[in-house]
Amino acid sequence: MSAQAALLSLRSFNLFSGWPEVASMTKDEFDDYLAAKGLFWKNRPCPNCHEPRSITHEISESGEPIRFKFECYKRKCKASRLVVKVGLLKDTFFEGLHCDRKKRFLFSFLYVTSSMKVEEMARNVEVDPNTCVQWGQWIRDVMAENFNNPAIQIGGVEEDFFLQLAPIDETNIVKRKHNVGRMVRDGWLVGGIQDGTRSVFVEITGRRDQASLEAIITRYVTRGTTIRTDCWGGYNGLAALGYVHETVNHSLNFVNPTTGVHTQRVESLWSQLKKEIKPKCGLRGDNWDDHWFQALWMFKYHEESKFYELWKQISEKYPLN
């Protein structure tokens, strides 16, 4: 079975089928389980002789094996200028994550499929709640980084699309994997949703001038789509770009009394997402934007297997080639 086909099995993973099997696995068995799904290195051939490398390790002061590596011991390979020794976790999602891989995997299932509080998830995977908080941030990293990557165009001829700018009133610092910070300065959320679907895009921008908005809109919305917006001047050139542009003047009405045009679909989405975020972290403060993208990610994959989608995106971000 190919790794891609094996990964598809996560669509049927649940607390009754999948969880008990994984929970009973030894560390080595679980590493094999990940490897079969293309999420972990089973073997890495030597770049010089192209033969399988041995797995080596060091011993800690407590007698535990640590620092596992793939290593080729052949003299001619060691003498070459090629890298014949590489860490076991190198170029995988687990690189730099010093934790139990199996518990991390099971936690990710609870995180995207249940409404459990952190303390309850921590009890289920037998780790400290603070550990779960950090694991949750790593999952949000994946969601945020993959939401618009790659940019997929939505809409089309005879399709209606609602577009809106929403202000960001605070500076957010996101603690990402390996403690690398990413700052999102005061700016704007530019987002829209295709009518009757969960096809949505959101991008954070520091500018809302016409050139900036047009660059974002043409990246995500197919030309020929009917785009409904308020009367902000940055939208004035949409018709010239090949869109059908309809407007409502929010300073006068929420619904255009003549044409019936409104942007309530996207406004309703923003309101729904804010309600999702507020119980977790409020609407201000560190990591606000990642909670926002998490809520959008959950909305987008509402009818899909979220557990499968998460690990599919991880496998695409960390391809084991």
N, C-alpha and C positions, 0 to 999 in steps of 0.2 A: 504494500500500500504506500502511495506517495505521501510525502509530508503534508501536502495541501489537502489530500483526502482525509488524512488522519486528523488534521486540524478541524475539518468540518464536523467531526464527531462531537466537538464541544457544543454544537447546537442542541444536542440532547442531554447535556450535562445538567444534573439537578441533584437535590439533596438525597434522593432515593436511588438514583442511577448515575454513577460517576463519582460522587463525593465519597461513599464508603470504600470504593476501590482505591482511590487515590490516598485516602486517609490511612489505609492499612499498608501502604507501600513503604519499603525501606528507602533510604536516601539514594542508593544506587538504582533501585527500581524506578524511582520517580525521575531521576536524571535520564534514564532510558525512555521513559514516558514522554518527557519534554523533547528529547532528541528525535523521537519518531514523528513529532508534530513540527519539526523544523524550528524549535525554540531553544535548542541547546546543542552544543557540539558533542557528537558521539566520538568523532575522530577528526583530526586535522593533519592531512598528509604533510610530510616535510617538503618545503618549497624547492629543495635541492634534489633529493632522490625520489621524491613523490611517493614514498612508502609511509605507512602509518607510523606515527610517533608514539612513544611510550608516555604514560601519564606518571609524572613524578610529584613528590611533595616533600615538604620539610616537616620537622617535628617541633612543636611548641614546648615551652618550659613545663607545661602540664602534661606533656606526652601525647597531645592531640595532633593529628596530621593537619597541616596548614599549607597555604600557598601552592595549590595544585597547578601543574603545568603540563602542556604537551611538549615533549622534548625528543630530539633525535640525537642518538649517541654516536652515530657513525663519524669516524675521524674526518673523512672528506667533507661531510656536511658541516661539521663544526669549524673546519678550516675555511669554508666558503664565507662570502660576505652576506649571505642570506640569513634571515632570522629563523633559526631552527628551534627556538624555545619561545613559547607563547603561553600566557595564562589561560587556564581552563575556561574562565568566564569572559575572556577578551572578545569584544565585538558582539556581546549578547546583552539582552535587557538586564541581566543580573550582574553585569560588571559594575563593581563599586558598591553593590547593595549587600552589605554584610548581614545576611539574615538567612533563616531557614527557607529554602526555595519552595518547599511543599506548602508550608504555612502561608507564605506570600501568595502562592497560586490560589489556595482555598479562600484566603481573605478576599482576593480580587473577585471571586464569584459572589460572595456575600455583598461586597461593596456595590456591585452594579445590578444585582437582582433583588436585593432585600431592602426593607426599610428599617433594619436593625440600627440601634444606636451603637456608637463606638465601643462602649463597655460590653455590650452583648456580643458583638463581633469578636472582640478580644477574648472573651471567655470561650467562644467556639473554636478559635484557632490556638488558644492557650499562649497568648502573648500579652505584654503590657499594653494598656490602652494608648499610651504615648507612642508606642511602636506603630499601632494601627493608624494613628493620626499622620505619621510620616509616610506610611505606605499609601494612605489615601491621597496624599499630595503627589506621589509618583504616578498614581493612576490618573489624576487630573492633568498632570503634565502630558501624558499620552493623548488624552481627550482634547486638550487645548491645542497641542501641536499638530494634531491630525484633522481637526475639524474642517479647515479650509485647504488642506494640503493633500493632494494637489487641488487647485481650484477647478471645480466642476461646474460647467455652465448649466443653469436651469432656466425654465421659462420656455418660450417659443411662440410662434404665430398663433393667434387666437387664445393665448394663455394670459391670464391676469396676474399681475405681480404687485404686491404692496411694499413700498419702500419708505424707510424713515431714518432720520438722524436722531440719536439719543445722546445727551451730554454725559460725560464722565466727570464728576466733580472732585475726584480725589486722585492722589498718586498712589499706585499700588506696586509693592515690591513682592515679587513671587520667588519663593525659595524653591529652586528647581533641583533636579537630580544632581548629585555631587556638590550640593550647596552653592550652585551657580545662580546668582540673582539676575532677574530680568525686570527692568523698570518700565512701567507703562505710565507715561506722563498724562497730565490733564489733556483731554481730547474728546473724541466723539466715537460712538459706536455707529457704524453704517451697516444697516441690515435690512433684509427683506425676506418675504415668504411668498411662494407661489400659491395662489388660491386653490383651496381644495386638497392640498397636499401637506406633507411635512418637509418639503424641499425648502431649505432655508440657508442663508449665508449671513455671516456677521464678520466685519473687519473693524479693527480699532485704528483710527487715524488721528493725527494731530492737526489736520487741516480739513476744512469743509468747503474750499473754493471749487469752482466749476471743474478745473483740470483734475484735481484730486478725486472728486466724486465720479467724474466720467471714467477715469482709469479703473476705479474699483468696480463700477457698475458693468463696464464692458468686460471685465475679467470674469464676472459671475453670471451675468444675465444675457441670454441669447437675444441677438438683434431680432426685431419683429415682435417682441413681447410688449404687451400693454402694461406700462408701469404707472402706478397711481401714487402720487406724492402730495405733500403740501406745496406751498408756493415759494419755497426757498430758492433764491436766485441761482444757486449752484446746479439746479436741475434744468435750467433753461435751454441747454443745448441737446437734450435727449432726443428730441424729434429729428434733429439733423444727423444723429448717429444711427438712425434707423429704427428707433423705438416709437411706439404709439404712446404718447405722454398725456395723461389725464391728471388734473389737479383739483385740490380742494383748499380753499383759503381758511386756515384754522383760526385766523383772527376774527372771522365772521361766522363760520359754521363748522361743525364737525363732519357734516355731510353736505356736499354741493347740492343746493336745492334744485338746480336745473338739470344736472346730469346724474345725480345720485352717487357721484364718486366720493369715496372715503378711504381712510387708511386704518380703519378700526381693526382689521385682522392682525396687522403687525403690532399695533398698540396693545391689543389683547395678549399677544404672545409675550411682549416685554413685561406686562403686568403679571402674567402667569409665572414667568421665570423669576421675577423678583420675589414672588411669594415662596418659590422653592428655595431661594438663597437665604432669605431673611432669617428663618429659624436656625440656620447653620452658622452664619457668620455676619448677619446684618447686611447692610447695603454699603458699608464703607470698611476700609481697612485692608490689611495685607491679604493677598490671595483672592481679592474680590473678583478679578477678571477670570481666574481659573474656575471658581465656583460658577460663574456666569457661563463659561464654555461647557462645564460639566452639565449644567441644566439644559443647555442647547443640545449637547450630545445625547442626553437621555431622551429629550423630545424627538430628535431626529430618528433614533433607533427604537422608538417606543414599541413598534410591532415586530422588531427583529430580536434575535438572540444576542443580548448585550454582551454576554460572556464571550461568545464566539467573536463578535465584532471587535471587542477590546483586544483579544489575543491575535486576531488577524492583523490589526493595525500595528501591534507590537512586532509581529513577524515581518511586516513590510518595512518597518523602521530599522529593524536589525536583521537583515537577510543573511543567512549563513551560506555564503557562496564560497 
